[in-house]
Amino acid sequence: MRKRLVNIILVLPVLLALSSCLGVNADIVFNTDKSGTIALEYRISSLMESIGRQDGNEGYPVVPVGKTDIERTVARLPGMKLLSYNTRDDKNDKIVDVKLQFTDPQVLCNFLDASGEMASFAGGNNSQKMAVVLSGGPQTGNQDFDDLLRSVCAGYSINVSASFPSNGSLTLLDKDGKAFAEKVQLVPSGKKVSFSLPLETVLFAQNGIKAEFTW
């Protein structure tokens, strides 16, 4: 899982279910020439991190967001550059701040999901559209594990914003193409759009969640 690193930064549910509970803030800025930046803040539960450090794994974080891992991933992606990396701790969480630069939205999609199945981009001279799958559906179906996951992810959220050179739009959909509205805070249009979802909502969305950005 360390090899996969953060090429699924916004496509988090499987990683979360397997390893840890965390919150993510992502702020994307698209420039007129299609280049841009993405600033990421991970909040990794100290409780889950300490559990992950059992059995001689004290030197490794539960979620592989170390600077070396990120540098290796960026090095494999032409058009992506690491601008900054910082870590800090508060009472409850280990916090990782990362800022990256990309040459065009397709490079960003390659970083978010190298397979091309969970993040995609289509665009021409007059319009651009990026889609990111946040959740393919509910987690394990194991009630005991799901109950544990619900309890430890309480208070964490997935927050994403995107700024455009001109007015754009954001739509949250399920896999049937219907609007997703469960417990979401949404700014759907303007030069900056955003959504905020509780982590539990993302992990257990019965019919999946996909975010579509158009500008």
Buried (B, 14 or more C-beta within 10 A) or exposed (E): EEEBBBBBBBBBBBBBBEBBBBBBBBBBBBEEEBBBBBBBBBBBBBEBBEEBBEEEEEEEBBBBBBEEBBEEBBEEBEBBBBEEBEBEEEEEBBBBBBBBBBBBBBBBBBBBBBEEEBBBBEBEEEEBBBBBBBBBBBBEEEEEEBEEBBEBBEBBBBBBBBBBBEEBBBBBBBBEEEEBEBEBEBEEEBEBBBBBBBBBBBBBBEBBBBBBBBB
